[in-house]
Amino acid sequence: MQYFPVVIMEREPILESDLSQLSIKNEEMKLIEDLPYELLWEIFDRTPESISNIRLISRLFKSLVDEYALSRKCMRLVDYVQFNFESGNARAMSVVINIEERFKNLFELRFKLRNPDIELTRRLQRADYGVTLGYFLEFNVVNDQSYLMLLRETMGESLKTVIVNENSNFNQAKSSFVSAFLEDVHFDKLQCQFNYLSEQKFTFLVNLMANGNLRKLHLMVEYVTLADPVESLVRLSSLATTISVTQLSVNGLAEDALLFFGKTGFNWAPTFIEMMNRRCDKLNVHSDYAQFMQKDHADLLKEKLPKIKKKIWFCTSCECYEDKFEYTENGSEIKYVKCNNFERFLSVKHLLRVGE
């Protein structure tokens, strides 16, 4: 280990002019300290990267910053929180909390004030991604409940996105933990990937959507074992304004299969139309088996969607037309385009939403 000498600087005599300036600074600081709490907290909201330095100004500011950091009304810090259902262990999970780099000091202060246990703190790993930071923790959903609730309090009561990745090891203990962790937390977007979408997992998904008061859902599935996939999608369209559904490729299934959301060779056009007549006004459908959208299905979408009495945005994987086309009907742009060498899409978008 290399050591460096401590250099003690000789103190210069204090001049009368210095005392005068120090007096003025103390008076200015007193004026700042006398500001209403609401105004001080607004300052803290605007300067999260400087929160550690502000805390060192005085004992009063240390107390004010700590009170602010512990408040549930503190500004939104978290970009997304991701839950990974680890395979091979019925109780093992991991969580990743992603924040902007400028919120690092405030987030870590919130965690430190709530959690004085240094050993527990060491389990929380941090990765620097440049403009963002990721905090990673592996845990046991049964044994680590109290510690994880501290992390939950640190996170705050609102965030942008919740991500759930299920790796064929979904069970009641894990789903109950995620639900409890996100209780009373408001988030804008939910992104879920399921290897097998069962009734139990669908109920878990619906409950998360209802509790989070979200606007956007991105759902990715391989196998779907729901009793009624059609009604299930329609139900989701009543819970979010923006929905994206992706049918992932299934191992061993031919590329020309007509598969989407657990049904093969099914006409999904009436379902998509019904969804757009609910709360949902933006629907993005993608399938690794794009031939599921057959020509008569696509023709029905072109006919019916422009007649819906709201500003909709719709796009689906589609390979049923030979040539691209683009035209306007009833205030909507109807377009068939080849985006790259492999994928083609049919879209119906209100003219005011074409740029989205």
N, C-alpha and C positions, 0 to 999 in steps of 0.2 A: 504494500500500500504506500502511495506517495503522499507526503504531507507538505503543506505550504505554511510558511511562517505567518503569524498573526501580526499585522502592522498596526500599531497604535499611533494614530495621528496626534501631533501636538495641538492642543486646543488654542485657538487664537483668542485674543481678548475680545469681549463683547462690546461693541461700540453703541453709543446712544441711539444712532440711526437704526441699528439692528433691533434694539429693544422696541423702538417705535413701530417698525414693520411687523415684529412679532405680536405686538399688541393689536395691530389692525387685523392680522390674520386670525387671532383668537376671537375678536369681535365678529368677524365674518363667519367663523365656524359656529359661534353661538347662534347667529341668525339662521344658519342652515339647520342646526339641531332643533331649533324651535319651529321648524316647518311642520305642518300637519302630517300625520302618518301616511295619509292617502297620497300626498304629494311625494314624500320620501320613497314610498313603495313604487310610485310611477318612475322615479329616477332609477331605482334598482331594476325595474323591468327593462329599462332602456340600456342598461350597462351591465349585463350579466357577466361579461368577460372580466370586469373590474371588481367583482363582488368581494374577492379576497383582499384586495387593497383597501376598499372602502371599510371593510371590517377592522382594519388596523388603525384607522384614523383616531378613534377614541373608544373608551369603554361604552359610551352611549351608542355609538355607531355599531360596535360589535353586538350589543344587545339588540338593536333594531334590525340588523342584517340577519341575526339568528332567528328572531321572531318571524321575519319575512320568509326565510328559507323553510321554516317549519310549517308555515301556513298552507292549507290545502288550496287556498286561493292564489298561490304563487303561479306565475306565468307558465304556459305550456312549455315543457322542456323536451319531451320525447317525440321523436319522429315516428319510430315504429317499435313495437315489441313483438318478438317472434318466439313461438313455442314449438319445440321439436319433440315429437313423441318418439323417444329412442327405442329401437328394436332390441329384443333380447332380455329386457327387464321390465316387469309389469309396473314398477314404481319409478323408473328412471326417466327423467326429462331434462331438457336444457332450455334456457331462455336467453335471448339476446335482446338487449335494449340499445337502440341506436339514437344518438342525439347529435346535434350540430356541435362542432368543436367549441364555439363561443359559449356554450352552456356548461362546459366541463366543470368549471370551478363551483358553480351554483349547484349542479347535480351532486357532486362529490361532497360538498358541504352539507346538503340535505341528508345524504346517506350517513355521513359521519355523526351528525347531531342525533340521528335516530338510532344509530348502532355503535355503541362504544366498544363492542367486542372486536379486538384486533384480529383474532384468529378467523372470525367469520368474514371480516373485511378482506383478508388475504385470498379467500376463495373467489372473490369477484375479480375476473380478469378483464383487462382493457386492451383494445386494439385500436390503433390510430389509422383511419382511412383517408386522412387529409382534411377535408372540410367537415367530416363527421367522425364520431367515435363510437365503437361498439363495446358494450359491457356484456360479458358472457359468464354464465353460471350453470354448472351441472348440479342437479339436486335430486332428492328423493321426495316424492309428493307427500309421503306420510311423515317422515322424520324431520323435514326441514320447513314445516308449515310456518312457524313463528318467524324464522329468518326471512322467508320469502314475503311475508306480510310487511316486514320492514322495508324490503325492496319495493313493494307495491306502494307504500306510503311515500317513499322517495320519488317514485315516478310521477306522482300527482294524479289529479282527477280527470285529465284530458290528454289525448294524444292523437296523432294523425291516423296511424294504421296499426291493425292487429293482424299478424300472420300466424297461421296454424298449419304445420306440416305433420301429417300423420303417416307413420311408416309401418302400417299393418300391426300396430301395437296399441290400439285405442282401447281404453277400459274406463269403467265408472270412476275410479280414483283419479285418473288423470283429467278426465273431462270435468269432474267436480272441482278440482283444483283450479283449472283455467277459468271456470265460471266464477269461482269465489275471488280469484285474483283480479278479475275485471269488473266485479260488482261495483256499480255506481261510477264506473269510468266511462267517459264519453269519447268515442272515436269516430272518425269520418269514414274509414274504409276497413273492410274485413276481407282478407285474402286467405282462402283455405284450399289445401290440396289433400285429397283423400284417395288412397289406393282402392278402397272399397267404401262406397257411400251407402251405409245401411240406415235403417229407420232410427236407430239410436244416435248415429252421428248426425242425421238430418235434424233431429230434435235439438241436439246440442248446437247446431248451426243456427237454427231459427231462434233459439233462446239468446245466443250471443247477439244476433242482429237486433232483436227487440230491446235488449238491455242496453246496447251501445248507442241506440238512437242514431244509427249510421245512415249514410247516403249512398255508399258505393260497396258493391260486392263483386269479388273476383273468385269464382269457384272453378277448380280444376279437378277432374275425376278420371279414373280409369274404369273400374267396374262400378255399376250402379245396381243395387239390389232392393230398391224401394218398391213397395207394393204398387204405387201409382206415380211414376216419374212425371207424368204430365201435370197432374194436380200439384205435385211438389214444386215444379218450376213456377206455376201460376201463383202459388202461395208466396214464393220468394219475391215475385214482382210487386207484391203489396207491401213489402218491407223496405225497399230501397228504390231510389230514383235511377241509379246507374248500375247495371248488371252486366257482368262478363262471364260467360260460361264456356269452358274449354274441355272438349273431349280428348283426352290424351290417348296415345297409342296403347293398345293392349297386346301383350306378348303373344305371338303366334297367330294373330289375326291378320288376314290379308289386307293389303292397302286399299283394295277396291270394296271393302265392306261398307255397308250403308249404316254405320253405327253412329248414334248420338245419344248420350245420356241414358244408356241402358236399353235402348230400343233399336232394332234393326229394321230398315225398310219402312219406317214410320213417317207419316206426313206431319212434320212439326209446324208447318206454316200457320194453321189455325191457333196453335198454342202461342206462337210468337206474337200473333195479332192480339190475342187475349191479354198477354203480358203487357203489351204497349197500351192497352186500354185501362190498365191498373195504375198504380203509383209510378211505375217505371216509365221513363221517357227516353232512356238511352240503353240499348241492348246490343251487345257485341257477342256474336256467336262464332266460335271457332272449333273445328273438328279436324283431327289428323286424318279423318276419313271424309274428305270434302264432298264425295259423291252422295252422301246422305241427303243433300239438298237436290232433289230431282226437279226436272223442268216444270212440271205442272205445279209443284210446291212453290217454286220461285215465281212463277207467273201469278199465283195467288197473292204473294207478298207484294209484288209490283202493283197489283190492282187495288188491294185493300189498305195498305199502310198509308198511302198519301191521303186517304179519306178520314184518317183519325183526326179529331178536332183538338190537336195540340202539337207543339213543335217537337217532333220526335227525331231521334237519331238511331238508325238501325244499320247493322252490317253483319253479314254472315259469310262463312266459307261456302263457295259454290263453284262447281265446274260443269254446269249443265249447258252453258252457251258456248258457241264456237267463236263468235266475234264480240269484241268489246262494244259497249254502247253508252250513251249518256244523253238524257233528255230531262225536261222539267214538266211536272204535272201537278196541278193543284197546290202550288207553292212548295213542292218538294223536288229535290234533285234525285233522279233514279239512275244509278250508274253500275256498270259491270266492268271491272278492271282487273288486269293481271299485274299484281304487285311485284312479283319476281318470277323466276323461272319455274316455280313450283306451285304457287298459291294464287287463286283467283277469288274475288269477292264481289258479292252483290250488296249494294248499299241503297238505302232510302233515307234521305236526310232533308229535314226542313231547310229552306234556303238560308235561314238565319243561323244555322248550326253546321253548315258545310265545312267551315274552317276548323272545327274541333278535332 
